[in-house]
């Protein structure tokens, strides 16, 4: 696609206590928005620092709108608000912590006409803390197994949606950090066209708010989404494992002519 005829685009930027980085992000977006006529929707998710004051420096620009939550509702909730407020047929999301460069959006745009979701695939994760890597690997493996797909990047925050499509599934997506993961699973499981484009990411500015509980929440949400769309991918293996455990539990009792234990019966009954 020729960049001179790029489609109209709304860019949603969720912010929460990003006073250290938001000015740089909006400065970069200002140039691109004026050049390409992008709509920028900044959603403040109840910041308690000077984030809003810095955003207000840009609200005089016709391309930018500030939407505020009265309290902290979560990363995903901020994205949902921005997507609902958007007016273009294509809506992009990017983080405000300095990891994403608006230049990378130009790489995603040429693919949007032929796809329903275009994800910026991070070419390296050297900025991730080492203690998170096992969890990221497990989440990736679980998602690949449940979707029968090889997903290059499950939760990249830079992505571009066909807005009428994502609007239909916002109620299924997480209000928290798992929004990116759950939206990816929904698009794959519903058979929509998904493309990946390599992008460069940079070290975030400020302190990350992602916790161990975020990973546990993501696992639960992955299982919930798959239970809704493909329950057999979860329940058939689970039933097989329970049946096998029941047999292994029952064998010693049977060999000793002691009948079948209550535990073995429960495992069989719970299949």
Backbone bond lengths (Angstrom), bond angles and torsions (degrees), N, CA, C in turn:
res aa  C-N    CA-C-N  psi(-1)  N-CA   C-N-CA  omega(-1)  CA-C   N-CA-C  phi
1 X - - - 1.455 - - 1.526 109.25 -
2 X 1.315 116.25 132.77 1.456 120.68 178.20 1.523 110.18 -70.36
3 X 1.338 118.09 131.94 1.454 120.80 -177.13 1.519 112.29 -66.13
4 X 1.323 118.06 -16.99 1.454 119.75 178.36 1.521 111.75 -74.15
5 X 1.335 117.74 -15.51 1.462 121.43 179.31 1.524 110.19 -121.84
6 X 1.317 116.94 35.35 1.454 120.55 178.01 1.524 109.89 -64.08
7 X 1.333 118.36 145.61 1.463 121.31 -177.76 1.520 111.93 -70.81
8 X 1.333 115.07 161.12 1.458 120.07 175.90 1.523 109.21 -61.86
9 X 1.328 115.81 143.43 1.459 120.00 -173.76 1.521 110.61 -139.98
10 X 1.331 115.44 137.25 1.459 121.95 169.06 1.519 107.67 -106.83
11 X 1.321 117.25 132.51 1.464 122.28 179.62 1.525 108.37 -111.65
12 X 1.331 116.35 121.05 1.465 121.74 -179.97 1.526 108.90 -102.16
13 X 1.319 116.10 126.15 1.465 121.94 -179.03 1.530 108.71 -122.92
14 X 1.329 118.73 104.27 1.468 120.55 176.69 1.522 110.22 -79.91
15 X 1.322 117.01 138.48 1.464 119.89 179.57 1.523 110.18 -133.95
16 X 1.313 115.17 142.38 1.462 121.50 172.75 1.522 108.09 -151.69
17 X 1.314 115.88 109.84 1.469 122.12 -179.71 1.531 111.84 51.46
18 X 1.347 115.22 50.10 1.463 120.98 179.12 1.524 110.56 -110.78
19 X 1.333 116.31 39.90 1.457 120.24 -178.20 1.511 114.19 -58.91
20 X 1.332 117.16 -26.96 1.465 120.60 -178.53 1.526 112.61 -75.91
21 X 1.328 117.02 -23.49 1.468 119.21 -170.12 1.518 114.67 -122.13
22 X 1.332 118.43 -22.60 1.461 120.02 -169.20 1.526 112.38 -64.00
23 X 1.321 118.22 -32.92 1.465 120.69 -179.57 1.526 111.14 -62.44
24 X 1.319 116.20 -43.60 1.467 120.53 178.77 1.528 110.65 -64.27
25 X 1.328 116.28 -42.92 1.465 120.37 -179.28 1.518 111.26 -61.79
26 X 1.332 116.96 -46.59 1.460 120.47 -178.03 1.524 111.62 -70.53
27 X 1.319 117.22 -31.75 1.471 119.80 176.19 1.523 110.43 -62.71
28 X 1.325 116.12 -41.90 1.462 120.25 178.29 1.522 110.98 -66.66
29 X 1.331 116.36 -41.76 1.464 119.91 -178.95 1.524 112.11 -67.90
30 X 1.321 116.85 -30.02 1.461 120.56 -178.41 1.521 111.20 -57.71
31 X 1.317 115.86 -47.27 1.469 120.48 -178.71 1.526 111.39 -61.72
32 X 1.329 115.94 -47.40 1.460 119.57 -177.29 1.524 111.80 -69.21
33 X 1.312 116.83 -36.69 1.459 120.22 -178.95 1.518 111.27 -66.23
34 X 1.316 116.72 -40.43 1.458 119.82 178.43 1.524 111.47 -68.37
35 X 1.312 115.86 -36.84 1.464 120.20 -177.72 1.521 112.31 -73.37
36 X 1.347 116.53 -41.05 1.466 120.71 -174.05 1.525 113.34 -108.20
37 X 1.345 116.96 2.74 1.466 121.92 179.69 1.529 111.89 61.22
38 X 1.316 114.88 42.40 1.459 119.53 175.50 1.524 109.96 -79.91
39 X 1.322 114.70 146.82 1.461 121.15 171.09 1.528 107.92 -93.52
40 X 1.323 117.51 129.16 1.463 121.72 179.37 1.525 108.96 -113.52
41 X 1.326 116.12 123.79 1.466 121.76 178.84 1.520 107.66 -116.79
42 X 1.315 116.27 111.04 1.463 121.63 178.44 1.524 107.82 -97.41
43 X 1.323 116.17 122.59 1.467 120.89 -179.08 1.523 108.50 -109.67
44 X 1.323 115.45 110.04 1.466 119.65 177.10 1.520 108.86 -86.12
45 X 1.322 115.24 123.17 1.465 120.86 -174.61 1.527 111.53 -98.06
46 X 1.335 115.64 52.33 1.457 119.84 176.10 1.511 114.51 78.19
47 X 1.332 117.72 38.02 1.470 120.75 -179.01 1.529 111.18 -60.89
48 X 1.339 115.03 146.51 1.466 120.79 179.37 1.529 112.14 -113.80
49 X 1.341 116.97 1.53 1.465 120.20 177.24 1.528 109.04 -103.08
50 X 1.323 118.17 -151.73 1.467 120.98 -177.07 1.525 112.81 -92.58
51 X 1.328 117.44 19.01 1.469 120.83 -178.01 1.523 111.83 -55.90
52 X 1.328 117.38 -49.29 1.467 120.99 -176.44 1.524 110.86 -62.75
53 X 1.321 117.82 -39.81 1.468 120.94 179.25 1.523 110.94 -60.25
54 X 1.325 116.55 -38.28 1.460 119.57 179.11 1.528 111.24 -71.13
55 X 1.321 116.70 -36.88 1.469 120.04 178.83 1.521 110.60 -66.16
56 X 1.331 116.92 -37.21 1.465 121.12 -177.66 1.522 112.44 -60.83
57 X 1.322 117.78 -20.68 1.464 120.60 176.84 1.529 111.49 -65.10
58 X 1.334 116.54 -19.82 1.465 120.56 -175.29 1.528 113.13 -108.45
59 X 1.324 118.07 -6.64 1.464 119.51 -173.52 1.524 113.23 -71.32
60 X 1.333 117.49 -13.55 1.470 119.32 175.13 1.522 111.18 -71.86
61 X 1.322 115.98 -19.08 1.463 120.09 178.68 1.530 109.45 -71.97
62 X 1.336 117.83 135.18 1.468 120.11 -176.37 1.524 113.84 -66.82
63 X 1.332 116.77 -19.37 1.459 119.72 -175.57 1.527 112.30 -82.23
64 X 1.347 118.29 -16.14 1.467 120.36 -169.77 1.521 111.95 -113.77
65 X 1.339 114.18 137.06 1.462 121.10 174.86 1.521 109.28 -125.76
66 X 1.308 115.98 139.75 1.461 121.84 175.49 1.517 108.91 -107.24
67 X 1.326 115.74 126.79 1.464 122.32 174.59 1.525 106.76 -118.61
68 X 1.323 116.76 133.05 1.460 120.08 -175.68 1.525 112.05 -118.32
69 X 1.334 115.37 136.74 1.458 121.61 169.07 1.523 108.00 -89.99
70 X 1.315 116.74 142.70 1.454 120.38 -179.94 1.517 113.34 -70.01
71 X 1.323 115.99 -20.81 1.468 121.13 178.84 1.520 107.95 -153.09
72 X 1.314 116.32 169.00 1.462 120.99 -177.28 1.525 110.80 -71.94
73 X 1.325 116.62 111.63 1.465 121.89 -177.41 1.516 112.56 -105.83
74 X 1.319 118.03 -14.64 1.453 120.43 178.02 1.519 112.78 119.52
75 X 1.332 114.50 154.90 1.470 122.58 -179.10 1.527 111.50 -56.39
76 X 1.326 116.12 -48.32 1.460 120.05 -179.09 1.513 112.44 -65.13
77 X 1.321 117.01 -38.66 1.462 120.45 178.77 1.524 110.78 -62.78
78 X 1.336 116.81 -38.19 1.466 120.28 177.66 1.526 110.81 -65.07
79 X 1.331 116.59 -41.16 1.462 119.76 177.72 1.528 111.00 -63.98
80 X 1.321 116.84 -41.61 1.468 120.17 179.46 1.523 110.89 -61.13
81 X 1.328 116.21 -43.61 1.464 119.97 178.20 1.524 110.70 -59.39
82 X 1.326 116.68 -45.73 1.458 120.48 -179.65 1.515 112.84 -64.83
83 X 1.325 117.04 -41.36 1.466 120.90 -179.70 1.525 110.30 -64.58
84 X 1.319 116.72 -39.97 1.472 119.76 178.61 1.523 111.43 -68.06
85 X 1.332 117.19 -31.17 1.466 121.45 -179.88 1.527 112.35 -79.97
86 X 1.316 117.49 -18.96 1.469 121.75 -175.40 1.522 111.14 -63.88
87 X 1.324 115.82 153.83 1.463 120.96 -179.37 1.526 113.12 -116.13
88 X 1.330 118.14 -17.10 1.468 120.92 -178.43 1.529 110.73 -82.47
89 X 1.324 116.27 160.97 1.465 121.17 178.43 1.518 112.01 -72.86
90 X 1.327 116.56 -21.96 1.460 120.82 177.50 1.525 108.35 -119.47
91 X 1.323 115.43 135.59 1.458 120.19 -178.73 1.522 109.26 -129.19
92 X 1.322 115.60 129.11 1.462 121.78 179.23 1.520 109.29 -106.91
93 X 1.327 115.54 150.37 1.463 120.75 174.09 1.522 108.44 -121.37
94 X 1.308 115.79 142.70 1.464 120.65 175.91 1.521 108.72 -149.99
95 X 1.320 116.35 152.36 1.457 121.36 -178.03 1.526 110.67 -81.29
96 X 1.321 114.76 158.29 1.468 120.48 -176.62 1.521 112.50 -106.18
97 X 1.330 117.19 10.48 1.466 120.54 -173.87 1.521 113.78 -95.83
98 X 1.325 117.10 12.82 1.457 120.69 177.59 1.514 115.00 92.22
99 X 1.339 118.06 -2.78 1.463 120.14 -179.39 1.522 112.53 -76.40
100 X 1.329 116.94 -27.38 1.462 120.69 -174.45 1.520 111.77 -110.47
101 X 1.316 115.12 138.45 1.460 123.02 176.80 1.529 107.66 -107.90
102 X 1.345 119.31 127.72 1.466 121.06 179.17 1.524 113.54 -54.69
103 X 1.335 117.73 -24.33 1.467 120.04 176.06 1.522 111.62 -54.86
104 X 1.334 115.98 -33.13 1.460 120.30 -177.26 1.526 111.73 -68.21
105 X 1.335 117.35 -25.61 1.464 119.72 178.06 1.526 111.22 -62.70
106 X 1.338 116.09 -30.67 1.464 119.61 178.72 1.525 111.65 -65.20
107 X 1.330 117.08 -22.70 1.462 120.50 176.18 1.527 111.24 -76.37
108 X 1.330 116.38 -30.86 1.460 120.50 -177.58 1.525 112.42 -79.79
109 X 1.321 116.32 -35.55 1.463 120.62 -172.83 1.527 115.21 -57.20
110 X 1.332 120.09 -41.23 1.465 118.64 -179.25 1.524 114.14 -60.38
111 X 1.325 117.74 -19.11 1.473 120.78 -177.88 1.521 113.05 -93.79
112 X 1.331 117.85 -6.96 1.460 118.73 -168.92 1.523 113.69 -72.61
113 X 1.323 118.62 -30.64 1.460 119.90 -177.51 1.521 112.31 -66.03
114 X 1.321 117.33 -29.91 1.463 121.14 -177.46 1.519 112.93 -100.20
115 X 1.334 118.00 3.56 1.461 121.16 -177.30 1.524 110.26 -139.45
116 X 1.323 115.07 159.34 1.459 120.95 178.66 1.522 112.08 -96.70
117 X 1.325 116.01 -22.13 1.462 121.87 176.38 1.519 108.26 -143.53
118 X 1.322 116.25 127.38 1.465 121.82 175.74 1.525 106.82 -120.17
119 X 1.326 116.02 121.92 1.464 121.39 -175.42 1.521 109.73 -109.72
120 X 1.315 116.09 134.65 1.456 120.73 173.60 1.519 109.56 -78.45
121 X 1.311 116.23 106.43 1.469 121.37 -177.05 1.518 110.11 -81.76
122 X 1.316 115.95 118.71 1.461 120.48 178.81 1.525 109.30 -69.51
123 X 1.311 115.91 124.46 1.467 119.88 -175.00 1.512 112.40 -77.84
124 X 1.313 117.33 -16.50 1.462 121.53 175.79 1.519 108.23 -155.18
125 X 1.348 114.31 152.82 1.458 120.01 -178.19 1.529 110.48 -120.36
126 X 1.331 115.62 36.11 1.466 119.09 -175.88 1.522 111.92 -65.94
127 X 1.338 116.92 -17.13 1.456 119.08 -179.33 1.524 111.97 -86.41
128 X 1.334 117.91 -5.47 1.457 120.89 178.37 1.522 109.65 -78.99
129 X 1.314 115.60 141.06 1.452 119.74 177.61 1.527 109.45 -68.81
130 X 1.335 116.21 143.00 1.461 120.94 -173.79 1.520 112.63 -60.06
131 X 1.337 117.49 -34.98 1.455 118.91 -176.92 1.523 112.07 -68.52
132 X 1.351 116.98 -15.01 1.460 119.65 178.33 1.528 112.65 -86.98
133 X 1.322 117.58 -18.34 1.455 120.27 -171.97 1.531 113.86 -61.41
134 X 1.359 120.54 -43.92 1.470 118.86 177.36 1.527 112.45 -59.11
135 X 1.333 115.99 -40.03 1.458 119.37 178.54 1.516 111.96 -65.31
136 X 1.339 116.96 -41.60 1.463 120.35 178.04 1.528 110.71 -62.57
137 X 1.340 115.87 -41.25 1.463 119.33 179.38 1.525 110.74 -63.33
138 X 1.335 117.10 -43.98 1.464 120.12 -178.70 1.522 111.13 -64.78
139 X 1.326 117.55 -42.93 1.460 120.35 178.65 1.522 110.79 -61.74
140 X 1.342 116.13 -41.10 1.460 119.68 178.05 1.513 111.91 -63.72
141 X 1.337 116.11 -44.32 1.468 119.82 178.93 1.521 110.90 -62.07
142 X 1.323 117.60 -45.28 1.463 121.75 -179.27 1.523 110.89 -61.39
143 X 1.332 116.73 -44.01 1.465 120.36 179.88 1.526 111.11 -65.25
144 X 1.330 117.59 -41.31 1.465 120.86 178.48 1.523 111.08 -62.16
145 X 1.328 116.34 -42.68 1.464 120.36 -179.60 1.526 111.28 -64.85
146 X 1.319 116.57 -46.91 1.457 120.28 -174.41 1.522 112.69 -71.49
147 X 1.334 117.85 -29.45 1.466 120.38 -178.66 1.525 113.42 -97.02
148 X 1.344 116.72 -9.11 1.475 121.86 -175.05 1.532 110.85 59.56
149 X 1.299 116.81 30.58 1.457 122.58 -179.74 1.522 109.19 -126.72
150 X 1.324 115.50 157.32 1.458 120.31 170.82 1.524 107.10 -99.51
151 X 1.320 116.43 104.14 1.457 121.83 -174.15 1.527 108.93 -96.02
152 X 1.325 118.39 111.71 1.474 120.69 -175.07 1.525 114.05 -64.97
153 X 1.332 117.12 -36.50 1.465 120.90 -178.02 1.521 107.40 -148.66
154 X 1.324 115.82 109.01 1.462 120.96 -171.47 1.519 113.21 -75.91
155 X 1.324 117.32 -36.64 1.468 118.43 -168.94 1.526 114.56 -131.54
156 X 1.314 117.01 32.80 1.463 119.33 174.66 1.525 109.62 -61.31
157 X 1.340 116.36 135.24 1.455 120.17 -178.67 1.513 114.00 -81.06
158 X 1.337 117.75 -17.42 1.464 120.31 176.59 1.513 108.57 -91.85
159 X 1.319 115.55 112.39 1.464 121.03 -179.00 1.518 109.93 -152.86
160 X 1.302 115.40 161.38 1.456 121.39 -176.39 1.524 108.38 -130.59
161 X 1.336 115.99 120.38 1.462 122.25 -177.42 1.524 111.24 -105.12
162 X 1.320 115.16 149.55 1.459 119.72 162.15 1.534 105.39 -78.70
163 X 1.304 117.65 112.85 1.463 121.13 -167.26 1.532 114.28 -58.88
164 X 1.330 120.97 -44.48 1.468 118.89 179.71 1.527 113.28 -59.04
165 X 1.342 116.76 -27.01 1.467 119.84 -179.88 1.524 110.76 -77.72
166 X 1.322 117.73 -51.01 1.468 119.78 -177.18 1.520 111.25 -64.02
167 X 1.328 118.09 -30.13 1.464 120.00 178.91 1.526 111.76 -59.72
168 X 1.332 117.22 -32.40 1.465 120.74 -178.44 1.518 112.60 -69.55
169 X 1.334 116.90 -20.64 1.466 119.81 -172.73 1.531 113.52 -120.06
170 X 1.316 117.76 9.02 1.462 119.28 -178.99 1.524 112.05 -59.17
171 X 1.335 116.92 -33.08 1.470 119.43 -177.75 1.526 112.16 -67.50
172 X 1.336 117.28 -18.75 1.462 120.85 178.92 1.525 112.32 -89.81
173 X 1.308 117.16 -17.55 1.465 121.08 -175.63 1.523 110.96 -84.77
174 X 1.316 114.95 151.28 1.462 121.61 -176.28 1.527 111.82 -68.32
175 X 1.325 115.97 148.87 1.456 121.88 173.26 1.523 111.85 -83.85
176 X 1.319 116.93 -3.74 1.455 119.85 -174.89 1.535 110.03 -115.82
177 X 1.330 117.09 -153.18 1.461 120.07 -174.37 1.526 112.96 -66.52
178 X 1.318 117.61 -16.60 1.464 120.62 -177.47 1.523 113.11 -79.03
179 X 1.330 117.97 4.58 1.465 120.32 -179.11 1.525 111.44 -54.84
180 X 1.325 116.90 -47.00 1.469 120.33 -176.87 1.522 110.89 -61.22
181 X 1.343 116.39 -44.21 1.459 120.77 -179.25 1.517 111.42 -64.13
182 X 1.327 117.10 -49.22 1.462 119.87 -176.13 1.525 111.69 -67.54
183 X 1.322 117.70 -36.08 1.468 118.84 178.33 1.525 110.81 -66.72
184 X 1.332 117.53 -37.02 1.466 120.75 176.31 1.521 110.63 -60.70
185 X 1.321 117.18 -46.75 1.466 121.26 -179.11 1.519 111.45 -62.57
186 X 1.317 116.78 -41.31 1.464 120.42 -179.86 1.525 110.58 -61.08
187 X 1.319 117.64 -46.08 1.464 120.63 -177.88 1.527 111.20 -64.99
188 X 1.327 117.46 -41.25 1.462 119.57 178.25 1.523 111.27 -65.92
189 X 1.316 117.39 -44.23 1.456 120.32 -175.46 1.515 113.57 -73.15
190 X 1.292 117.56 -25.13 1.464 120.38 177.73 1.530 111.78 -88.89
191 X 1.314 116.90 1.06 1.459 120.79 174.96 1.513 114.94 79.21
192 X 1.323 117.77 21.41 1.462 119.76 178.19 1.530 110.74 -78.89
193 X 1.301 115.22 160.88 1.462 121.28 -178.19 1.528 109.55 -81.05
194 X 1.324 115.22 121.81 1.465 121.39 -177.43 1.526 108.87 -123.19
195 X 1.322 116.63 131.73 1.465 121.34 178.23 1.522 109.35 -125.16
196 X 1.330 115.06 150.84 1.463 121.54 177.49 1.521 109.35 -119.22
197 X 1.322 115.49 134.53 1.462 122.15 179.42 1.530 107.97 -126.94
198 X 1.337 118.67 124.99 1.473 120.52 -179.57 1.529 111.49 -62.21
199 X 1.325 115.86 135.17 1.462 121.28 176.66 1.530 109.37 -133.33
200 X 1.310 115.40 163.40 1.461 122.29 175.59 1.525 108.79 -98.28
201 X 1.322 117.25 136.63 1.462 121.13 174.29 1.526 108.87 -119.90
202 X 1.316 114.99 159.93 1.457 121.38 -174.83 1.531 109.83 -127.05
203 X 1.332 117.22 160.50 1.471 119.31 178.33 1.524 111.01 -59.02
204 X 1.323 116.15 137.10 1.452 119.56 179.61 1.523 110.21 -69.81
205 X 1.326 115.35 153.72 1.458 121.64 173.32 1.526 107.92 -100.62
206 X 1.319 116.53 134.34 1.453 119.65 -176.98 1.518 111.26 90.89
207 X 1.311 115.74 -177.00 1.458 122.79 -174.14 1.518 111.12 -95.16
208 X 1.333 116.51 135.65 1.458 121.18 177.80 1.523 110.29 -72.03
209 X 1.344 115.93 143.89 1.465 120.89 178.09 1.523 111.98 -105.79
210 X 1.332 117.10 8.10 1.464 120.91 178.06 1.524 109.05 -75.70
211 X 1.336 116.40 132.48 1.457 122.19 -177.80 1.525 110.22 -120.83
212 X 1.349 115.69 172.57 1.462 120.51 176.27 1.524 110.30 -59.48
213 X 1.326 116.50 -37.64 1.468 120.31 -179.59 1.522 111.75 -61.45
214 X 1.343 116.55 -25.86 1.466 119.91 177.44 1.520 110.61 -63.45
215 X 1.337 117.21 -41.61 1.458 120.88 178.04 1.515 112.16 -64.74
216 X 1.332 116.91 -41.71 1.464 120.46 178.67 1.528 110.60 -64.58
217 X 1.321 116.31 -40.56 1.461 120.33 177.33 1.526 110.75 -62.80
218 X 1.332 116.06 -38.53 1.464 120.24 179.90 1.522 111.06 -63.67
219 X 1.334 117.52 -42.33 1.465 120.94 178.32 1.524 110.18 -59.50
220 X 1.323 116.87 -45.09 1.467 121.09 -179.97 1.521 110.65 -61.80
221 X 1.329 116.95 -41.94 1.461 120.43 -179.05 1.522 111.79 -69.08
222 X 1.341 117.07 -36.82 1.464 120.01 175.63 1.526 109.88 -59.83
223 X 1.320 116.57 -46.64 1.466 120.88 179.94 1.528 111.02 -64.38
224 X 1.323 116.53 -36.57 1.463 119.52 179.30 1.525 111.14 -65.50
225 X 1.332 115.82 -46.00 1.464 119.99 179.53 1.527 110.62 -60.72
226 X 1.338 116.77 -44.66 1.455 120.22 -177.42 1.524 111.79 -71.76
227 X 1.332 117.91 -31.63 1.462 120.45 174.96 1.519 110.31 -63.30
228 X 1.317 116.29 -34.66 1.462 120.90 179.09 1.520 111.88 -72.22
229 X 1.335 117.47 -43.29 1.459 121.25 -172.92 1.531 113.68 -94.40
230 X 1.326 117.66 -41.88 1.467 121.01 -177.57 1.527 109.91 -138.36
231 X 1.330 117.46 71.93 1.468 120.44 -175.15 1.519 114.16 -61.43
232 X 1.341 117.87 -30.66 1.464 119.60 -177.83 1.524 111.98 -65.63
233 X 1.328 117.64 -26.74 1.467 120.19 178.54 1.526 111.07 -65.90
234 X 1.317 116.48 -19.84 1.463 121.03 178.52 1.521 111.40 -101.97
235 X 1.338 116.55 -48.00 1.462 119.65 -169.60 1.527 113.84 -78.46
236 X 1.334 118.67 -31.20 1.470 119.35 178.62 1.532 111.16 -65.53
237 X 1.339 120.19 -51.53 1.472 119.15 177.13 1.527 112.73 -61.42
238 X 1.340 116.43 -38.34 1.465 119.46 179.10 1.520 111.06 -62.84
239 X 1.333 116.74 -43.20 1.465 120.74 178.94 1.522 111.21 -63.89
240 X 1.328 116.18 -39.80 1.466 119.93 179.24 1.526 110.75 -62.74
241 X 1.328 116.76 -44.84 1.466 120.80 -179.72 1.521 110.78 -63.33
242 X 1.330 117.39 -43.56 1.464 120.71 179.24 1.522 111.36 -64.02
243 X 1.336 115.97 -39.80 1.464 119.94 177.88 1.530 110.61 -63.00
244 X 1.323 116.24 -44.32 1.462 120.47 179.63 1.526 111.24 -63.12
245 X 1.330 116.80 -42.40 1.461 120.35 177.35 1.521 111.38 -62.52
246 X 1.343 115.99 -38.23 1.461 119.80 178.06 1.516 111.88 -62.84
247 X 1.334 116.13 -40.93 1.471 120.17 178.51 1.524 110.51 -64.91
248 X 1.342 115.65 -47.46 1.468 119.48 -179.57 1.524 111.68 -61.61
249 X 1.316 116.63 -35.71 1.455 120.58 178.80 1.530 111.06 -71.09
250 X 1.332 116.55 -35.66 1.467 120.29 -174.66 1.521 112.99 -78.59
251 X 1.351 117.84 -28.33 1.469 120.61 -174.15 1.529 113.17 -56.65
252 X 1.339 120.79 -50.04 1.471 119.44 -179.31 1.528 113.02 -58.58
253 X 1.329 116.87 -37.82 1.461 119.59 179.20 1.522 110.88 -67.85
254 X 1.340 116.25 -40.09 1.466 119.76 -179.66 1.522 110.98 -66.73
255 X 1.343 117.42 -40.92 1.467 121.22 179.61 1.525 110.76 -61.87
256 X 1.318 116.07 -35.89 1.463 120.48 -179.46 1.528 112.17 -88.28
257 X 1.347 116.20 9.28 1.469 121.63 179.91 1.526 111.62 55.72
258 X 1.339 115.36 39.84 1.466 119.64 -179.53 1.527 111.79 -107.44
259 X 1.350 116.15 14.14 1.458 119.70 -180.00 1.516 111.67 80.96
260 X 1.322 116.02 -152.39 1.468 122.20 -179.95 1.517 108.53 -116.04
261 X 1.327 116.26 131.50 1.463 120.24 -177.55 1.523 111.55 -70.68
262 X 1.318 114.87 157.11 1.462 120.59 177.38 1.532 110.59 -61.95
263 X 1.342 116.42 -38.85 1.458 119.92 179.24 1.511 112.53 -60.58
264 X 1.349 116.61 -42.39 1.463 120.22 178.67 1.517 111.16 -63.81
265 X 1.338 116.61 -42.06 1.465 120.27 179.01 1.527 111.08 -62.63
266 X 1.332 115.99 -40.67 1.464 119.10 179.15 1.524 111.67 -63.38
267 X 1.341 116.76 -39.24 1.461 119.75 178.62 1.518 111.13 -64.64
268 X 1.346 116.93 -38.83 1.461 120.08 177.27 1.524 110.51 -67.44
269 X 1.333 116.51 -42.19 1.465 120.38 -177.02 1.524 112.40 -69.46
270 X 1.343 116.52 -26.37 1.467 120.44 -177.91 1.516 113.04 -84.08
271 X 1.303 118.21 1.71 1.458 119.27 -177.48 1.516 110.99 -63.80
